[in-house]
């Protein structure tokens, strides 16, 4: 399964789906700031495992959007933008 990449002007979220040993699927998101080494990214897992890779990818997309939105809000707050 190929990775997907979502970006904002400050961060990159790379999401993937992994099959677990119990034959289920888990969504994983790696988040890092643009300009930083991707090897320093933070990993976030979806809550729970899923019966299909499609469900896990959808959950990972939702998680990536939420994480990126949190980063945007934090950046705007730091810049004094409301």
N, C-alpha and C positions, 0 to 999 in steps of 0.2 A: 504494500500500500504506500502510495506516494505521500510525502509531506505536503501540507498546505501552508502558505505564508500569508499573514495579515500584518499590515503595518499602519502606523500613524506617523506623524512628523517627528516623533521622539522614540518610538519603540517598535520592535519586531516581535511578533508571536508566531512561532513555528509549531504547527499542530500535527500530530500523527496518531494512528490507531495501532495498538499492539494486541496480539492475541495472547490471552493468559494461559497458564497451564491447565486451567479448568475448561478450556475451549470456549471461553467467553471473550469479550473485547473491552478494552479500556482506552479512553481518550487521554492523551498527554499533550500538554502545552508547555513549550519552552519560551520564556519571555526574557528579552534583553534590550538594553538601550541601544539605539543606533549609534554606531561608532565604537562600541565596545566589542570585545572578542565574544563571538557567540558561545564559546566554551565556558563563559562565565554566566550563562543564562540560568534563571531560576526555573525549576520544574514544578508544574502543577498537574495533578491528576483529576479526572472527572470523579464526581461522587458516585462510586459504584461501578460495576461492570455491566455489560450489555450483551444481549443475545446475538446481536448482529453488528457488523462493522459499520453499517450505515447509522444505526442508533448511536454508537460510540463516537463517530465522526461528527454527528449533529451536536452531541453534548460537548465535544471538544471545541467546536465552532462557537457555541454559546459561551463557554468558559473563556475562550480567547477574546471574544468581544467584550465581555465583562472586565477582564483584566486590562485590556487596552483602554476602555472607558475610564477605569479607575486611574490609570496613568495620565490620561488627558486631564482629568479633573485635578489631579495633584499638581500637574505642570501649570495649569491655569491659575490655581490657587497660589502657587509659588511666584507666578508672574504678576499677581494682583489683578487677574482677569476674572470677572464674575459673570 
